[in-house]
């Protein structure tokens, strides 16, 4: 399994921006397609976007397309998600994980709260 630490969450006003980081341990992190997920209480886990080892980005979630952008730094083994035009409905905990099943164990994630 690839150990990961998510960070960068916080409280932001509607319309604001945040950049979340997911740093992995071990070189294998760079060999996997990695994605950012979120799961609001009572809702299914949602894949927001993924980044392949080759640098291709896919944003399958219509709810964030055009607002959230993924990037990846192979040197620091970090996957980023840059979130703009944040809305109250974006409030929840955000996680990163690989995009193939079985998933690695889920970490604590990082809380994002969008509130005025």
N, C-alpha and C positions, 0 to 999 in steps of 0.2 A: 504494500500500500504506500501511497505517497502522502506524507504528512503535509498539511497546509495550514497557514494562519491567515485569516482574513482580518483586515483592519481598514480604518478610514471612515467608518460610519460616524453619525452625529445627528444633530438637530439643525435643520435648515428651513428657511422660509419657502413657501410656494414660489416657483420660478427660479429657485436657486440651483446650485450645482455642487456635486461631491465627486471625489475620485476615490474609489475603493481599490485596495490592493489585496492580492492573494499570493503569498510567498510560499513556495514549495521547497521541500528538503530533498536533496539527492538529484543527480543528473537525470533520472528517469522522468522527472517532471517535464522536462523540455521535449520528451519524446511522445507525449500524450496530447490529444485534443482536450482542451480544458474549457469549462464553461462557467458562467455565473448563473446562479439560481436564486429564487426567492420563494418564500412560502408564507403567505399571510394566514392567520388563524382561521381554521375552517375551510381553507381552500387548498387545492392541489399545488404541488410544487411546480414552479414555472421556470423553464429554461429561457433565460433572457438573451443569451448570445454565447457563441463559442468561438474559439480561436484554435486553428490546427497548428501542428508543429511547423508546417510550411508557411504559415502566416495568413492563411485564408480566414476571413471572419464571416460568420453567418449570424444573422439576427432573426431567429424564428418567431420571436414574440412581437405581435403587432402592437401590443400596448406600449412598447418602449422604442419601437423602430423610429429612427430619426432623432431620438433624444439620448439614447445610450450608445456609447461606442467602446469597443474592446481594443486593447493593445496588449502587447506581450514583450517582456524584456528577457531574452534568453540568458544574458550574463548574470542577472540577479535572480533568475527563476521566478519571475513575478508576472502575474496576470492582472491587468487593470481593467476596471470598468469606469468610464467617465460618464457621469450622469448629469444631464442638463435639463432645464425646464421641469424641475421636479414638482410633483403634484401630491396632494395629501394621500391619494390612493397608492402611492409608491412606498408608504410607510410600512415597514416590516423588517425582518432579518434577512440578510443577504449572505449567500454561501457560494463557495466555488468547489468544484469537483470535476472529475473527468466526465466525459460525455458518453462513455460506453458502460454497459451493465456487465458485471456488478459494479456498483459505485464503491469507491473507498468510503471509509467511515466518515460520517458528517461531523464537522467541527462545530464550534460555538457560533460561527458566523459573526457578522457585524451589523448592529442595529442602525437603521436609517429612519429618522422621524422627520416628516415634512409637516410643519405646523407654523401658523402665524402667531 
